[in-house]
Amino acid sequence: MSRAIVSIAICLLALASVPATAAGGMQDRYRWKDAQGVVHFDDVLSDAAIKAGYAIVNANGMTIRRVPPPKTDEQLKADAIADARKAAEQKLAAEQARDDAQMLAAYPDEQELVEAQQAQLAMIDQYVESTRISLHSQEKSLSDMLAHAADLERTGKPIPIALSKQIEALRSNIENQKNYIAAKQQEKIDSAAKFATELAHYRALKAKSAAKP
């Protein structure tokens, strides 16, 4: 091998061992801006650059990647709240999809759904009617007891403690039954409104299903 070829080989090996910065400044750099708006270019990533956020640029000044500054505690908290809200919305959507599928499976035909709704309203009416019958009976018993107590008072006789307790118990039961009837009547109103919304939703689901290719 000639002396010239050996010399060239040695030079190439030497150049290969030289760092990129010494071989022509080819190392990527870090560009960042401080609080005063001054732009910095660093060869080594500093804490100040990390805190401010920085960009990695190549030797031609082209941005390779941007790294945002670390989030504050407030930002992390806001992100956690947003993530929790998103998870809750996704859970609600999944539950709604499950309920929709169950409703369509349970009631393939609209008439079946309407009949099921009417059956529930009729059951509420039955509860109210049976309670009214019981209420009428107890009101008659109370009237009889009050009349008996009045007769005793007119004759100057004391009202027995047992009778007084029975009167108070009947009054309490009558009041409870009146409240129960009122609650059931309101339940029927609420259920009817709910069923109307449910039926409209059912029709929308059926229409959407029918529109699918």
C-alpha positions as CSV (number, residue, x, y, z in Angstrom):
1,M,0.0,0.0,0.0
2,S,1.4,3.4,-0.9
3,R,2.3,6.0,1.6
4,A,-0.4,8.4,0.2
5,I,-3.2,5.9,0.6
6,V,-2.2,5.1,4.2
7,S,-2.2,8.9,5.0
8,I,-5.7,9.3,3.6
9,A,-7.0,6.3,5.7
10,I,-5.5,7.8,8.9
11,C,-7.2,11.1,8.2
12,L,-10.6,9.5,7.6
13,L,-10.3,7.6,10.9
14,A,-9.3,10.8,12.7
15,L,-12.3,12.6,11.3
16,A,-14.6,9.8,12.3
17,S,-13.5,10.0,15.9
18,V,-14.1,13.8,16.1
19,P,-17.4,14.8,17.9
20,A,-20.1,16.2,15.8
21,T,-19.6,19.7,17.2
22,A,-16.0,19.8,16.2
23,A,-16.7,18.2,12.8
24,G,-18.9,21.1,11.7
25,G,-21.5,21.8,14.4
26,M,-24.0,19.1,13.4
27,Q,-25.3,18.5,17.0
28,D,-29.0,19.3,17.8
29,R,-29.5,22.3,20.0
30,Y,-32.2,23.5,22.5
31,R,-34.0,26.7,21.8
32,W,-36.0,28.3,24.5
33,K,-37.3,31.7,25.6
34,D,-36.8,33.2,29.1
35,A,-39.3,35.3,31.1
36,Q,-38.0,38.4,29.4
37,G,-38.6,37.0,26.0
38,V,-35.0,36.5,25.1
39,V,-34.4,33.5,22.9
40,H,-31.6,31.1,23.9
41,F,-29.8,28.4,22.0
42,D,-28.0,25.8,24.2
43,D,-26.0,22.7,23.5
44,V,-26.9,21.3,26.9
45,L,-30.5,21.1,28.2
46,S,-30.7,23.3,31.3
47,D,-33.2,23.4,34.1
48,A,-34.3,26.8,33.0
49,A,-35.1,25.5,29.5
50,I,-37.1,22.6,30.9
51,K,-39.1,24.9,33.2
52,A,-39.8,27.3,30.3
53,G,-40.4,24.7,27.6
54,Y,-38.1,24.3,24.7
55,A,-37.7,23.2,21.1
56,I,-35.1,20.8,19.7
57,V,-33.6,22.2,16.5
58,N,-31.1,20.8,14.1
59,A,-28.1,22.4,12.6
60,N,-30.2,24.1,10.0
61,G,-32.4,25.7,12.6
62,M,-35.4,23.5,11.8
63,T,-37.6,22.4,14.7
64,I,-37.4,18.7,15.3
65,R,-39.7,18.5,18.4
66,R,-41.3,20.8,20.8
67,V,-41.4,20.0,24.5
68,P,-43.9,22.1,26.6
69,P,-43.1,23.2,30.1
70,P,-44.1,21.0,33.0
71,K,-47.8,21.6,34.1
72,T,-48.5,23.5,37.3
73,D,-50.4,21.9,40.2
74,E,-53.5,23.8,39.1
75,Q,-53.2,22.5,35.5
76,L,-52.7,18.9,36.8
77,K,-55.8,19.3,39.0
78,A,-57.8,20.6,36.0
79,D,-56.7,17.7,33.9
80,A,-57.7,15.2,36.6
81,I,-61.2,16.8,36.8
82,A,-61.5,16.8,33.0
83,D,-60.4,13.1,32.9
84,A,-62.9,12.2,35.6
85,R,-65.7,14.0,33.8
86,K,-64.8,12.3,30.5
87,A,-64.8,8.9,32.3
88,A,-68.2,9.6,33.8
89,E,-69.6,10.6,30.5
90,Q,-68.2,7.5,28.8
91,K,-69.7,5.3,31.6
92,L,-73.0,7.0,31.3
93,A,-73.0,6.5,27.5
94,A,-72.1,2.8,27.9
95,E,-74.9,2.4,30.4
96,Q,-77.4,4.1,28.1
97,A,-76.3,1.9,25.2
98,R,-76.8,-1.2,27.4
99,D,-80.2,0.0,28.5
100,D,-81.2,0.8,25.0
101,A,-80.2,-2.7,23.8
102,Q,-82.1,-4.3,26.7
103,M,-85.3,-2.3,26.0
104,L,-85.2,-3.2,22.3
105,A,-84.7,-6.9,23.2
106,A,-87.5,-6.8,25.7
107,Y,-89.9,-5.0,23.5
108,P,-89.4,-5.9,19.8
109,D,-92.8,-4.2,19.1
110,E,-94.0,-0.7,20.2
111,Q,-97.3,-2.1,21.3
112,E,-95.6,-4.4,23.8
113,L,-93.9,-1.5,25.4
114,V,-97.1,0.6,25.6
115,E,-98.9,-2.4,27.2
116,A,-96.2,-2.8,29.8
117,Q,-96.4,0.9,30.6
118,Q,-100.1,0.8,30.9
119,A,-99.9,-2.2,33.2
120,Q,-97.6,-0.3,35.6
121,L,-100.0,2.7,35.7
122,A,-103.0,0.3,36.2
123,M,-101.1,-1.3,39.2
124,I,-100.7,2.1,40.8
125,D,-104.5,2.7,40.4
126,Q,-105.1,-0.7,42.1
127,Y,-102.9,0.3,45.1
128,V,-104.7,3.6,45.4
129,E,-108.2,2.0,45.2
130,S,-107.4,-0.7,47.8
131,T,-106.0,2.0,50.1
132,R,-109.1,4.1,49.6
133,I,-111.3,1.1,50.6
134,S,-109.2,0.6,53.8
135,L,-109.3,4.4,54.4
136,H,-113.1,4.5,54.2
137,S,-113.3,1.6,56.7
138,Q,-111.0,3.2,59.1
139,E,-112.7,6.6,58.9
140,K,-116.0,4.9,59.7
141,S,-114.4,3.1,62.7
142,L,-113.0,6.4,63.9
143,S,-116.4,8.1,63.5
144,D,-118.0,5.4,65.6
145,M,-115.3,5.6,68.3
146,L,-115.6,9.4,68.5
147,A,-119.4,9.1,68.8
148,H,-119.0,6.6,71.6
149,A,-116.4,8.9,73.4
150,A,-118.9,11.8,73.0
151,D,-121.7,9.8,74.6
152,L,-119.4,8.9,77.5
153,E,-118.6,12.6,78.0
154,R,-122.2,13.6,77.9
155,T,-123.1,11.1,80.6
156,G,-120.1,12.3,82.7
157,K,-118.3,9.0,82.3
158,P,-114.5,9.0,81.7
159,I,-113.2,7.9,78.3
160,P,-111.2,4.7,78.8
161,I,-107.5,4.9,78.1
162,A,-107.7,2.0,75.6
163,L,-110.4,3.9,73.6
164,S,-108.3,7.0,73.5
165,K,-105.3,5.1,72.3
166,Q,-107.4,3.4,69.6
167,I,-108.7,6.8,68.4
168,E,-105.2,8.2,68.2
169,A,-103.9,5.1,66.4
170,L,-106.8,5.4,63.8
171,R,-106.1,9.0,63.3
172,S,-102.5,8.3,62.6
173,N,-103.3,5.4,60.2
174,I,-105.8,7.6,58.4
175,E,-103.3,10.3,57.9
176,N,-100.6,7.9,56.7
177,Q,-103.1,6.4,54.2
178,K,-104.1,9.8,52.9
179,N,-100.4,10.6,52.4
180,Y,-99.8,7.3,50.7
181,I,-102.7,7.9,48.2
182,A,-101.3,11.4,47.5
183,A,-97.8,10.0,46.9
184,K,-99.2,7.3,44.6
185,Q,-101.2,9.8,42.6
186,Q,-98.0,11.9,42.1
187,E,-96.1,8.7,41.2
188,K,-98.7,8.0,38.5
189,I,-98.2,11.5,37.1
190,D,-94.4,11.2,37.1
191,S,-94.6,7.7,35.6
192,A,-96.8,8.8,32.8
193,A,-94.4,11.6,31.9
194,K,-91.5,9.2,32.2
195,F,-93.2,6.7,29.9
196,A,-93.9,9.3,27.3
197,T,-90.2,10.2,27.2
198,E,-89.3,6.5,27.1
199,L,-91.7,5.8,24.3
200,A,-90.3,8.8,22.2
201,H,-86.8,7.4,22.9
202,Y,-87.9,3.9,21.9
203,R,-89.3,5.2,18.6
204,A,-86.1,7.1,17.9
205,L,-84.1,3.9,18.5
206,K,-86.3,1.9,16.2
207,A,-86.1,4.5,13.5
208,K,-82.3,4.6,13.8
209,S,-82.1,0.8,13.6
210,A,-84.4,0.8,10.6
211,A,-82.2,3.4,8.8
212,K,-79.1,1.3,9.1
213,P,-78.1,-0.5,5.8
